[in-house]
Amino acid sequence: MVDSSSEELVAAYLADREWDEQRVPVVKTAGIVQDLAAVLLEAGELGQQELTALYRVCMNNSTYPVSSKRGEIDELDIPGEVKRDLKERLAEEVGTVGGLLFPIEVPAEQTEAVTECFDTLVTSEDPEAWDDAVRRLAELDLPNVKCGKLSPILSYLHPEYYPVVNTMSRTGLAEYFDEDVSNAVSEFPETAARYRSVRDDYGFEANFRDLDYFFVWANDREGERGGVTLEGERSYFWVNQSNQSEIEDEYLRAKVDDVWHHELGELADGDVVFHNFNDELVGLSTVTGTPTRYEFRDEEYHRVPVDFEWFADSVPVDTELKQSLDTPEWHQKYYPIDSNGNLKQAYLSQLSLAAAEYLLDTGEAWNLIKSPKPDEPGEEIPEAPDQAAEIERQLLEKKQVVFYGPPGTGKTYTAERFAKWWVGQQDGGDAVSDRVATVTFHPSFTYEDFVEGLSAKTDDDGQVAYEVQDGALKRMQTVAMAAYERAVEAGTEPDRYVLIIDEINRGNLAQIFGEVITLLEADKRGSFDVELAHSGETFTLPPNLYVIGTMNTADQSIALVDTALRRRFRFVDFPPDLDIVWEEDGMVAADPRSAVMQPNEDVSRREQLLGVSVLAVETLNERILRAPELGKGKQLGHTYLLGHDSATDVVDAWRYDILPQLEEYYFGQFDRLRDELLTETGERLVQWDAEKIQSFDAADLYTALCQLAGIEDPVPLAAAPVETIADGTGVSRGIEAWRESNKSVEAFRELITSTLDETEHARAERLLTAGEEIGRLDTGGGDHNVTAQLKTDLIDPGVGLIQLNQDGKLKFRLDWIAGRDENGLTAEFVDEAARVFDEIDAYSYERRPDPGDGEKEFVVSNIQIADLSEDEMDILVEGYETFAQRADEFQHG
């Protein structure tokens, strides 16, 4: 049903929009995403790197610039000519989605399943198959992946079927169309259906970007007052200014004295201030901090930070405005209009809510009012790293340092930790998070990304104009310089600002720094300037701006770093420090060797594996030092062995981090890898003839690493711990053994011996045996939700009709069976065939022939195998066999 008020709002939008212009970047982005996804599938599997690249191509250029997108393309393993074509097509008008740039995490063991899902999404023409693929993606439960990350990719793959589901669109759907939708991937198909319903009911374009633009338009329109009034939780003020820097640098300043209109101490975080400058109201600010005191030329001042917004058109402070403000009921104690109707020559005056509303109406400035920020805890300042004193000394001396060393030695972590600790030692005006910034260099990173570039814009007449866009260094220089000038004015120590350049050696340094390289020298800070290439502006670096770079010596020796740059940085060595591993919590043994050599029942399986890992890495690093073409810069760092909570985590670190790193060093020359580094491990870790890393378990790893480290008589590896999962049953489960067995059917059978009592276990075995007799068992890939599906090609090759959980719960997957193209079963057949289970008391189901949005067609009860009688077990097993036979006859005659 169409709501009349919403219909009027949509009609206003449709009359106002310019769809032909709005659709251009969407069509271009969709074409690139579709082509990139297709070529990635042709080249191999879609893992974390590939999905992240797809996601970031969707981003608008203010979130992720063109050069960075091209850098993502460069890193992909696809043909060179395809890379060139895609990079040429990436332009300023490509990418329309905002959001966070965190990668889309895909655990290595889920890459194949993710690839299969995207193969369906890219190659199939059936929307139902797309939805089914999305549901399978949801079942994988990828870490931290919700609709905000996945829906942009899906939307550009199918712009008329899938919407972008983010905070703005979900809020807009609820506010304007009374539709509350989920952000969960598991409900995305149903959520998308509700978006399509709104789109079709209200006459939007088929391409979902039209509905997206409506939400943006409606959000901006809220700036118009439309009967809105101000809340009374904050105060409103009028400021008469004569100092333009207060507006440009976003602060207010007044003397600390007994004069009422200097009392900046009255201002609180979130208060709103109207700015009168040269007899015009030019804008308003929101107070963003508490007043601070400082001395300047023997006078004491208050200073308050604000967030300033310009009015679209300034408002003259003329006779008419003064007369309108001179309304008796609006007057406050320190009101800007005096008893004669004249403007007071005071700095700070207080406004009533009604007067503030009048000014907002006059200046058409309601859209500039921001919601007050909720009270938030202060920023957590990390503890100083061990090297803090040395790093500080080198930074103060040189202004720039580079942390260099092999992969996994904590360079980036230490850089960020030190920077936040160091700037946090000052009680500065800006937040710590605003005084530390990080940028990552890569082969496509340019001067335009780092210093400044030109962006082409087309005006209403079709004329092209160029705007200067600041890069990462220039943005940081702007805020650091403002802080430096404030400190000079106040005679205080300036706040420190730190720019971290991660992977500094991966960019073309001379090209990226350009003429700015001269300014890095400590004695030129604040006293020497250059003219920037694009804007022609005079540019200098203030003394309070520091740079920390990081570089992996596995990629490049410091000897190969540009000489001009190398002499402007101090280099701090970050070698492997395996002693750190034993400083983690939970270690019982005195040292790694004791964990492997001295029997102790309190030493865990995890600790043993970490102990032997430390010894093995020490051995490998010694060999790497001696190996031709390797050496010090390619040693293994200690961070590969940190943060592992279980034995499985340690196994994964070797299988997916350490061994692939060693393989990369040898460029696929497995014979050299074996002979120079891993000769003692035999075939336990690597299939040498097949040139493939093995799928090994904890026992294999322990044995191999003991042999590698020369441990001749190690203590046996401790048994896998029994882990308790709080699901209400109170039973213990050997989850560790389940994970290490690659979730095999045998491990599932072993597991349920401890999770089910004798009667339940016998019934479960009877059901599993029946499943094997007419098909097979599939235990999936879950770490905690351990299940076995009874699958048979007689019904469907990919989905089991019955699923048994490790706690004895039975699930009937009728909705899945009826909704897949991979079988020929209709919903009507499933409805009739499922009646073979009706005589089970605890079993019930309902079929909705016309399910609503978000509803399932089949609603089926889950039952516990413990609740079944022996007769009902007969009905369950025989019913499964009967259903399979009927399904086979229905599909194949």
Secondary structure, 3 states (H helix, E strand, C coil): CCCHHHHHHHHHHHHHCCHHHHHHHHHHHHHHHHHHHHHHHHHCCCCHHHHHHHHHHCECCCCCCHHHHHHHHHCCCCCHHHHHHHHHHCCCCCCCECCCCCCCCCCHHHHHHHHHHHHHHHHCCCHHHHHHHHHHHHHHCCCCCCHHHHHHHHHHHCCCCCCCCCHHHHHHHHHHHCCCCCCCHHHHHHHHHHHHHHHHHHCCCCCCHHHHHHHHHHHHHCCCCCCCCCCCCCCEEEEEECCHHHHHCCEEEEECCCCHHHCHHHCCCCCEEEEEECCEEEEEEEECCCCEEEEECCEEEEEEEEEEEEEEEEEECCHHHHHHHCCHHHCCCCCCECCCCCECCCCEEEECHHHHHHHHHHCCCHHHCCCCCCCCCCCCCCCCCCCHHHHHHHHHHHCEEEEEECCCCCHHHHHHHHHHHHHHCCCCCCCHHHHEEEEECCCCCCHHHHCEEEEEEECCCCCEEEEEEECHHHHHHHHHHHHHHHHHHHCCCCCCEEEEEECHHHCCHHHHHHHHHHHHCHHHCCCCCEECCCCCCEECCCCCEEEEEEEECCCCCHHHCCHHHHCCCEEEECCCCHHHHHHCCCCCCCCHHHHHHCCCCCCCHHHHHHHHHHHHHHHHHHHHHHCCCCCHHHCCCHHHHCCCCCHHHHHHHHHHHHHHHHHHHCCCCHHHHHHHCCHHHCCCCEECCCCEECCCCHHHHHHHHHHHHCCCCCCCCCCCCCEECCCCCCCEECHHHHHHCCCCHHHHHHHHHHHCCHHHHHHHHHHHHHHHHHCEEECCCCCCCCEEEEEECCCECCCCCEEEECCCEEEECHHHHHCCCCCCCCHHHHHHHHHHHCCCCCCCEEECCCCCCCCCCEEECCEEHHHCCHHHHHHHHHHHHHHHHHHHHHHHC
